[in-house]
Amino acid sequence: MSKVHLSARSDRFDESDDRWRSQVQLLHRALDEAAGPLDRRSEPVPGAKGALADVVLHLTGPGIVAGAVAALAAWLKRDRGRSVRLTWTVDGRRGELTVTGATIDNETLRSALEHGLRAAAEGSTADGEPGDGAP
């Protein structure tokens, strides 16, 4: 099972802004519905009411990935100033992908996420593959 950490960002709002926090909660609800329950670990934000959650998606299969991609794309398309940073570690190999509302495309997001997870999982098992250090 692949765990993907998600961090939402905005060019327009500060992390402690109640309007932004409301928008992020909408994203979390959409991901809960589309991709299954999220793990949330709350951390206090200085000067803010409540805390922001570190969100973890559990991508257990193609249907879950497709649901997460659809939810992320729909949320990002609502405001070009939004972005989502996705990070994961598979067998000690870290991957990262940042997608913005200005550049979102469902197929590209799905493909990039699946490729990143697959590349991290495969590691250096295949000589001559891109990213394994071979010329």
N, C-alpha and C positions, 0 to 999 in steps of 0.2 A: 504494500500500500504506500502510495506517495503522499507525503504531507507537504503542502504548499502554504507558506506564510504570506499573508496579504496585508498590504499597507496602502490605504487610500490617501491621496494628497489633492490639494487644490491651490491654484494660482491666485484665487480670489479671496479665500477665507483662511483665517488663522485656525490652527487645530482646536483651540479652546472656544471658538465661536459656536454658539448654540445652533445657528443655522447649518453650519458645516456638520456638526455632530448629528443633527437630524438627517442630513443627506447620507451620511455614512451608515446610520442605522437602517435606512431604506435599502442600501446595498447589502447589508448583512442579512436582512429579512429575505431579500430576493435570492441570495445565495443559499440560505437555509431551505427555501422552497425548491430551488432548482437543483442543488447539489447535495442536499442532506445537511444534517446539523453541523454547525461550525463549532470548533473549540475556541473559546474566548478567554483570554487572560488579561484582566484589567490592570492597567498601571495608572496611578494618579498623574494628572497634568497640573503643574503648578499654576495657581490662580484660576483654575477652572472648576466648575461644578461636576462632580462625578469623575470618570476616568475613561480614557480611550482604551479600546480592546485590541490586543494582538490577536489576530484572527488566523486560524489554521483550517485550511480545506483538506479533506481527505479524499483524494482522487483515486477511487477504487476501480474504475473502468471507463470505457469510452462514453457511456451514457452520462456518467457523472461529469466527465470533462466537458461534454457538449452542453450540459445544463449550466455549468459554471461559466463557460465562455459566453453563452447567451445572456446570462444575468449580468456579467461584467460589461459586455458590449452595450447592452441596453442602458445601463447606468452611466457609462462613460459618454455615450452619445448625447445625453441630456445637457452637457456643459463641456465645451471644448477646453476649459481650464482645469478639468479633473484629470487625474492620472492614478494608476494603480501599479504598485511595485509588487511583483511576485518573486519570492525566493524559495529555494528548496535545496535539500542536501540528500543525495542518494549515495550510499556506500562511500561516504566521505567526500564526494564530489559535489561542489556547490554550483547552483545555477541561479540566474537572475534574469528577469524580464520586466521592463517598464513599458506600460502602454498608456497613451494619452487619449483624451477625448478627440483631439484633432487628427489622430492617426489610426483610430480604431477601425478594424475590419474583422468580422467574425472568423473568416477562414484563416487569415493570417495569424490571429491570436490563437486559435485552436492548434494550428500547425506548429507555431513557435513553442507553445507550451508542451505539446506532445513530444516534439523533437528534443527540447531541452531536458525533459524528464527521461526520455529514452537514452539520450547521450550520457546523462549522468549515471543512469543505471548500468549502461554497458561499459562505462569507464574505458579502459585501454585494452579491452579484450580482443579487439580486432586491429591488427597492425595495418598501418597505411590509411586508416580512417581519419577524416578531418578532426583536428583537435587532440590527436593522441601524441603529438610531438614529432611524428615522422615527417620527413621532407616530402 
